[in-house]
Amino acid sequence: MRLSKRYGRRAFLGGASVLVGLPFLETLAPKHALGQSGAAPKRFLGYLYPNGMMMEDWRPVGIGENFTLGKMMGPAGRVFADGRQPFPVVQDGPSLEVVKQQLLLISGMQNTHQTEGVPGDHAGGVGAFMTNRTVLKATDANMGGPSIDYVIAKTIGNDTRRPYMAMAGEGSRPSGTLCDSGFSCAVGDHISFDDKGVNLPRVANPGDMFDQLFQGLDPNANAAAIAERKARSKSVLDLVAAEATSLEGTLSRQDRPRLQEFLNSVREVERRIDAGGNVTLECKPPTRRSAFNFVDGRATIDVCHELMALAFQCDATRVISFMWGNSSNGRPHDFIDAPGGHHDISHYGGNADSIARLKRIDYWWMRRFAEFLIRLQNLPDIDGRTVLDNTLVFQSSDISDGDSHNHDDMPVILAGGGAGFTMGRHIALKDRWFGDLFISLGQAFGANLTSFGEHGTAAVSELIV
């Protein structure tokens, strides 16, 4: 395939049935797009971290602009005086302090969950995560309405390769399977739902993620077709190298580093996926659920974060939902001397050793989250700002405290400038629901919302000062 001299809004490098979406480059953008105040795309990510947080470590100190991050978000090099091995240097990482001016921390909000008095707070919190609707206990359960990411996708996702992408660091269980306390996994393992409340297909295999975002997935390909494609295909970058070289000469000085950064990132993701074992880059149906090594949390989350950053950078999609784990996720963290499943540890019950391990897990994940936000901040965007400047990340959990299983005083992080909120602050709200927050998010991305879910009745005015 040769690139036309007339480029549309989207441009691709291609070869041997492989397509790679380019970053949003001003050189290739239509002239009318350049006249629209920079014309940088806006993006949204809904990110679930399972099993709640150790809230005493999460909660910031101070209100407004003069606040200090909680211990799990704070400086690297934390010393855990818990009698365990020192926290491994290779598993440490940056603080959210690096992107503090891009954060809006919210404490005190509440969310819906399962029917009152019925056990199953994890499934209830997962299904309600971005819907603000009560999760019902039924084998064919649905949420009765959309999640906010789906609403946003209908306003900003129609011009991209994929209107939205539901991703996860762990494979979902079949819908008919019973998850937390007998709730259907149709709601217990999903956070994204369409207008009718039916869960959206979720991808938890790095090869499939890559295919759907950058190559296109052929779900009807048989073994022979896959083998043929594998035999004739080389690296994605090898296939497009000649075209990339010819294209570079047509780019502006500002666009050249963007293209190089994108191509370097694709090469790095490809290397990581190939190093992961039996995962390959050929197009396969989305059934490869064993690609991630469940116990190797670092390799899993690094690939997921890199793929999400790439998806936004190359404009493959502008809306992503990401579940780091399913309801009652039991991922082990032996590599930071926190043995045992995450869910079981979160039921600490006042046990000092469980509390110590849980603090290590939360601290470790927050390092990875900070690295991801910094990655977005380092990606230049079409308007001279960064991808993080034009993205809004909503991050929270299914519950607040892992032991109490409460759904009030939820830990909420908003990151990035994509919604136009006043960042660099911590605000404490009272008697406000996630549904109210979702009204604000939807409106910020162009959705005409005056209510949302079961409890959203008014936008949160405190998000802008």
Secondary structure, 3 states (H helix, E strand, C coil): CCCCCCCCCCCEEEECCEEEECCCCCCCCCHHHHCCCCCCCCEEEEEECCCCECHHHHCCECCECCCECCCCCCCCCCCCCCCCCCCCHHHCCCCHHHHHHHEEEEEEEECCCECCCCCCHHHHHHHHCCCCCCECCCCCCCCCCCCHHHHHHHHHCCCCCCCCEEEECCCCCCCCCECHHHCEHHHHCCCCECCCCCECCCECCHHHHHHHHHHCCCCCCCHHHHHHHHHHCCCHHHHHHHHHHHHHCCCCCCHHHHHHHHHHHHHHHHHHHHHCCCCCCCCCCCCCCCCCCCCCHHHHHHHHHHHHHHHHHCCCCCEEEEECCCCCCCCEEHHHCEEEEHHHHHCCCCCHHHHHHHHHHHHHHHHHHHHHHHHHHCCECCCCCECHHHEEEEEECCCCECCCCCCCCEEEEEECCCCCCCCCEEEECCCCEHHHHHHHHHHHCCCCCCCECCCECCCCHHHCC
